[in-house]
């Protein structure tokens, strides 16, 4: 299935992943996306917060997206990260799969920068 982005608008965050630990990634995501104080700093919590970004009033993120908006996460030096990049990418994939299964457009686009 192809997903079109022609009519979409984008919100972008940038993270320099070089040498970043798992805890560092969670802190960056919490700060940049406005995850709640009770954010669990784990992969399940990240999935929950990201999955709620199209649910206005959920309180799971200060950034909310409409059906025609997408979050771009610019990841600089992802290959130099010290966290499990595979799990991070699986979470993004699962969030997008959930949106597609519901008949929506993808929620997140990863932009990998050297």
N, C-alpha and C positions, 0 to 999 in steps of 0.2 A: 504494500500500500504506500502510495506516495503522499507526502504532506506538503502542501504549498504554503509559502511564506510571503507571497506577493502582497497581500492586503494586511499584513501584520505590522504592528509597531513593536519596538524592542526597548527593554530596560536592561542596562548592562552593569555588571559588577566585575571588578578585576582583582585577581589574587595571584601574587607571586608565590608559587609553590616550592621554589628552590629551597631545599633543606627543611621544609615545613613538616612538623609532626602532625599526627592525628589530632591532638589537642589543639594545635595551632589552626588547623583547618576548621575545626568546630568553632573556635573563638572567632575566626574571620567570618564565617558564615553567619554566626549569631549577630555579630556587629553590623555587617554589611546588609543583611536582610531583616534585621530587627526581630530576631526570634525572641520569644518571651523569656523572662527571668528564670522560669522553671525548665528551660530547655535542658534536656538530659545529657547533652554532649556525647551522644552515641549515634550509631548509624540508623537505628530505628527512629530516633527522635528527628534526625535530619530528614528522613523520608516523610515522616508525618508533617513536619513544618513545610517542606517543599510542596507536598501534595495539597496543602491547604491554601496555597497562594491565590487560587481563583475563588476562594470562599470568603467573600467580604464579611468582616465582623468575626472571623474565627479566632482572632487574637494570636494566631500562630506565627504571623509575620507582619511587620509594618509595611511591607511591600505587598500589594495585591495586584493581580493581573486580570484584565477582562479576557473574554474569549478570543479577542483579536490581538492580544499582547503576548509577548514571549520574553522570558528572561534569558539573556546571554551571560554566561559565566566565562569570562576570559581567564584562562589558566596559563600563566607564564611558567615555563620550565617544569611542567607537570612530571616529566621523566626524572626530575631531580628531587621529587617529593619523598619524604620519609614515611608517609602513611601509605596504606594499601590502596593504590590507584584503581585497581580492579574493582574493589568494593564501592568506591566513590562513583565510578562509571556505571556500575550495576544499579546503584540508587537512582541516578539520573535516568537510566533506561527504564527502570520500573515506574518512576513518576510519569514519564512520557507514555509508557504502555497503558497505564491506568487512564490517562486522558484520552488516548486513542480508542481504547475499549469503550469509553463512555460516549464516543462520537465527537469528541473535541479535537482541537489541534494540539500538537505537542506544546509542552509548557516551557521546557528548558533546552537551550542550545549551548553546547560546549564549544568554545573557540580556543584551540590549543595554539599557544604562541611560544616560539623557541626561546 
